[in-house]
Amino acid sequence: MDRETVFTYGAPGLKFGVGASDEIGFDLSQYDVRRVLVITDPGVAATGHPQRVADQMAQFGIEAAVYDGVHVEPTDASFEAAIAHARETGPWDAYVAVGGGSSIDTAKAVNLLTSNDGELMDYINAPVGRARAPQHPLKPLVAVPTTTGTGAESTTICVLDVLALKVKTGISHARLRPTLAVVDPALTLSQPAGVTAAAGMDILCHALESYTARPYTSYDRKTPEQRVPYCGANPISDMWSEHAMTLLSGAFRRAVRDGDDTEARGQMALAATMAGLGFGNAGVHIPHANAYPIAGRVRDFHPEGYPADEPLVPHGMAVSLTAPEAFRWTFEAGPDRHLRAAELLAPGHAYDGPDALPGVLADLMRDIGIPNGLGAVGYSQSDVPDLVEGAMKQQRLLATAPREVTEDDAAAILERSVELW
């Protein structure tokens, strides 16, 4: 079969800058909406930002209500609770998500299941779910991130834990992409250092994984109806990923060290958006595939800066824990790209060859307080087979890896990630 010659690119509208969140009422008035549901979690609700966003809509004749039941690291149960609330209190003309990736992903699921029939499992990615495509357009969704990490404001996916299966998976379709991303760096100033570190590693891995993904020209040629949002590395995604890494090199450590550094916060917010614009089109691969079972099978780890009521490995932290060894393994598929990424993140670094990018990552992770591998969050070598099983279910992600990943390959990466340094 012929190789692919076409890549696709999609992005939401974007409004960026301090004070951007003060204009959401006006923005929604341009879509001729009358009833809006603001979706957030209890911690973000306590900052007052979601209610402030809701209150500003009245001057534009828009009725708004706040739902603050989002679960940090959402589950199928928390998605279903939010969907039920929206159905019972609706109909709604539009949705606004104010919060981290958990709130934005929950809003995507709510929008999907209040605009289309069926149940959640109908739309969850195969093989966990039935991977059904929505039949009807979704309502306008405005995504307002309050953390600098997930890039969910730019992407076509939402992520959740399926509790009965103890697996993290997602829903992916172009219609899930928010209509408008409103990125106001002022909303991230209250983000704790531990959250900044974990969420920042998510930004970094978004940029790195999309930059090192299979090139779009390596796939078999698709027909128009076969095209998916993740099309492989391409010139547009490469541009966003490189810009994100350049910003991170100067801002990441500063933002973790000093939460009041407004310049660093702004650069992190911009890096998150840029990385989202990159991976939201090229895709992510091995570190994200590994992260799903790492987060889904957590036993008794309580990270700094997150709610302490239940065990949690934050998504960005889970992604980072196997990233050094994953990129050591992918090095041979594209040495120039791996070395270029290391240079962007740490100009003049002392590492070379396959150790370059893993070394740069390990130095950064030590500096910002990321745990030293899987062992530090409660896993051991005996857990590797279960983690491999969970990672191999993420074929939509692994298909984007620059090398074909077998169970043995995944096991080797996870085994070497139990203790990173």
N, C-alpha and C positions, 0 to 999 in steps of 0.2 A: 504494500500500500504506500502511496505517496506520503511524504512528510508534510507536516503542517506549515503553512505559510502565513497564517492569519493569527493575530492576537487581539484580544478584546480589552477594553478598559472602561471602568465605570467608577463613579464617585458621587457622593452627595453634594448638594450645595454646601458651601462653607462660609461661616462668619466667625472670624477669629479676632481676639483682642480683649483687653480689660474693658469691662462694661458691656460686652456683647450679649450677656444674658439678660440685660435690662431691656432688650428690644424684641423679645420673643412674642409678646402680645401683638406687636405690629407685624412681625413676620407671619404669624398665623392668620392675621386678618387678610393677608394676601391670598390665602387659600379658601376664603369664604366659609370658615368653620364657625360653629356656634357653641358646641360643647366639647370640652377637652379634658382628658384624664391625664394628670401628672403622676408618673410612676417613679417611686423611689424606695429606699430602704430606711429603717428606723434611725440609723446613725446619721445619714445625710439629712433626713427630715429634721433632726435635732439642731442642725446648723441654721435652719430657717430658709435656706436657699429654695427648696421646692415650693414652699408656701409663698415666698416672695415672687417667684416666677408665675405661680397661679394667680396671685392678686393683681398683677399688672395687666391681666387680660381683660378685666372688667371694663377698662376705659375704651376697649375696642368692641364692646358688646358681646364678649365671649364668656360663657359660664365655664368655670374650671373647678375641678375637685382633685384632691390629692389622695393617692393610694400609697401607703408607706409599708406595705407588707412584703417587700422584696427580701429574699433570703440571700445573704452573702454566699457566693458560690452556689448558684441556684440548682434546684433539684426538679424532677418531674412533678413532685408534690407541690413545690412552691410555685412553679409555672401554672399548674392547674388551679391553685387557689387564686392567683391573680387573674387568670382567664375567667374563672367563675365570677369574681367580683365585677369585672368589666362587663360581662354579659348581664348580670343582675342589675347593674346601675346604668347601663347604656340605654340606647345606642350613643356612641361617641363619634364625633366627626374627625377627631385627630388625637394623637397621643404625644406627650412630651416625657422623655426619660431624663431624670436628673440624678446623676450618681455615677458610679463606676460601671465596669462592664456588666456586673450583675443586674443593675437596673436597666441598662440599655438592652441587654439580651432578653430580660423579662418582657420589656415593652415590645420587642420584635415578636415574641411568641404570642403575646396578647393581641397584637395587631393581626397576626396571621390567623389565629383561631377565632377572632370575632369578625373577620372578613371572609372566611371560608368555613365550610362545614367539616365534619370529621373530628377526630380526637388527636391528641398530641402525638401518639405513637405512629399515626399515619404519616407524619411529616419528618420524623426523626431519621437521620441518615441510616442507610443499610450498612451492615447487616443487623444492627440493633433494632431499627425501625423499618418502616415500609417506604421511606424516601419518596413520598408522594409530592408532586409539584402543586402549588396553589393554583386554583382554577380562576380566581377572581383577583383583581387589583386590591392592594392594601390601602388603608387610609394614610394621610400624611403623618409622618413620625419625625419629631424634632429630637435629636440626641444632644444632651448637654452634659459632657463628662466632668466629673469633679475629682477624678484621679487621672494621673498621667501614666497611662500604660496600655490599656486593652486595645485601643484603636477601634473599639466596637462602633464608634460613631461613623466609621467609614466603610464598614464591611457588610457582607451579605450573610453572615452566620450568627447563630446564637448557640451558646454552650450550656449544657446542664448535666447533672448527675442523674442517672436512672437508678433509683435506690435499690430496687429489687435485684438488679443485676450487678450492683456495685461497679458501675462503669460510667465514665464521663464520655459524653458524645455530643452531638449537636444537630442543628437543622441548618441547611444551606440552600439558599435560592436567591436569585438576583432581586426578587421583589422584597426581600427583607431589608435591603439597604435603606438606611434612613433617608428621608427627603432632604433634611437640612441638618448639618452638624454645627452647633453653636459652641465654640471652644473659648471659654473665658478663663484665662490663667488665674484670675483672682479667686475663683472657686476652689482652687487646689491648695491654697495656703494653709488650710487646716489639716492637710494630709500628714499623718505621722511618719516619722523617718522609716519605720519598718515597712509601711505600705508603699512609701516612695521607692524603697529599694526593690521590693518584690515586683511592683507594677513597672518599674523602670527596666527590670530584666525582661519583662514581657515585650516592652518596646524594642529592646535590643534584639531579642530573638526573632521578633517579627521581621526586623530589618535584615538580620543575618540569614534567616531561613529563606526568605523570598529572594535574596541576593544570590544564594547558593542553590536555589531550586533548579530542577531540570529546565533547560531553555524551552520555550514554546515550540521551537523548530524540531525538537527531538520526539514529539508526539506524532502518532499517526494522524493524518488529515481527518478533520471532523466535518460533518454536514452542519448546516446552520442550527438545526434543532438539537444537536449534540453538544453544543458549546456550553461550558460551565464557567462560573466566575473565576475559578482558579485555572489559569491557562499556562502557567509556567513563567520563568524569568523572561522579561522582555525589556526593551529600552526604557519604557515609561516607569515600570516598577523599579528598575535598577536606579533610575534617577532619584526617586523618592527614598529608596533605601540608603543610598549613599549620603543624601542630605541628612537623613535621620541619624546615621552613625556619626557624622561630623558634629552635629549638635550635641549628641550624647557625650562625645569625647571631652567637651568642655564643661558640660552642665551637670552630668549625672552625680558625680561625687559631691559637688557643691550643693545640689538640691537635697541630698540625704543629710549632709553635714549641717546645713542651715536652712530650715524650712521657711525662713523669712527672706531668703535671697530671691527677690521677685524676678530678677533677670534670669536666674537659673530655672525657676519655676516656669517662666514663659517659654524658655527654650525646650524644657522637657515636654510641655504641652504641645508645642509645635512639632517636636520629634515624634511624639505619639501619633499625631495626625498624619504626618508624612509616612511613618512606617505603616500605618493603617492603609493609606492609599497605595502603598507598595504591595504588602502581602494580601490585601483585599482583592488583588487582581492576579498576582503571581502564585500565591499560596504559601503555606508553611509545610514543614515535613517532620523529621524525626524527633526533635526535642518536644514539639507539641503533641505528637502521637504518644510519646512516653509519658507526658505530663498527665494525660487523662487518667490512666490507672494509678499513677502516683497520688493524685488528688483524691481519686475515688475510693482508694483502699486505706486511707489514713486511719491510724488507730488512736494515738494519744499525743499529738503534737499541737502546741498552742503558740503561734507566732506572735512576736511583739507587734503591737499596733492594731491587732484584729480582735474581734469579740472573743472572749474567753469561755463562752458557754458551751462550746463543743469543739472537738478536734478539727483541725483545718490545716491543709497545705495550700496556701494561696496559689492561684493559677500561675502567676508570673514566677513565683519561687519554684513550683513544680516543673515548669518549662526549663528553668535555668539549671536544675540539678544534674541533668544529663547532657547539657549543651556542650561543655568542653570535650567530652569523649565522643559525642555525636559528630562534632566538626573535625575531630582528629580522624574519624573514620571516613568522612566524606571528602577529605583533603585531596585524595588522588583523583577525584572526579573533576576538580577544577582548582589546581594549585594557585593560579594567578588570582582568582577571586578571593580565596581564603587569605592570601597574603595581603591583598588590597584592603580587605575588611580589617585585618589586624592593624594595618598602617593608619587607616582612617580613625580607628578607635584609640590608638596609642602611638602617635607619630614618634618615630625613632626608637621603637621598642627593641629589646635585645633578643627576642626570639626569632627563630627561622624555621623553615620547613613545616612539617606537620604539627610541630609544637607551637607555632606562632599564634594562631588564633586561640587554641586552648589556654596557652599561657597568659595572653592578654585578658581572657575571660576570668581565669582563676584569680589573677591580681585584682581585678575589679570586684569580684564577688567577696574576696577577703576584706577589701577596703570598706564595702558598704554593709557588711554583716550578713551576707547570705550563708546559710548552713553549708558545712563541708561535706556535701554529698548526701546520698540517700540514707546512709546510716545515721546522720544527724537528725533526720525527721522520723526515725523509728523503723526503717527497713534494714534487712540483712540479706546476705547472699541467699538464704533459704527462701526469700520472697521473690527472687528473680523470676522463676517460672510463672508465677501469677501475674507479675508485671508484664512479662512478655506476652502472655495471653491477651491482656487488656490492650497493649500497644498494637498488636497485630490486627485487632478489630478496627483500627483506624486506617483502613485502606485508602480512604479518600485523601488522607494526608500523606501516607507513605508513598502513594503514587507520584507525589511531587518531588520525592527525594532524588538527588542526582545519581544515586546508585540503587539498584534493586535491593531491598531489605528482606533478608530471610529471618526466620526465628532465631537461628544461631547468631546472626549479626546483631539482632536486637538484644539477645542475652549477653553477648560480649560487651556491648556498650553499657548496659545496665550494671553488669558485674563490676566494670571498671569505675562506675559512678558511685559505688557504695561509699568510697572514701576518695575525694578528689585531690586532696593535698595533705 
